[in-house]
């Protein structure tokens, strides 16, 4: 199952943090991170991200210009 990661471009809007059913997302001072041990790969964080900074494992970021 695909795991997800959050880029450092995250603005801590907390959309993914509030949506994660596993509680796998934590806020750091500047961006959020996903605990890969808790992540089940459901993809809800990817679906709710407002600025497209959540990536599937191995995915390359799209040009965000």
Secondary structure, DSSP 8 states (H G I E B T S, - for coil): ---EEE-TT-----HHHHH-TT--EEE-SSSEEE-TTT-----HHHHH-SSS-EEETT-------
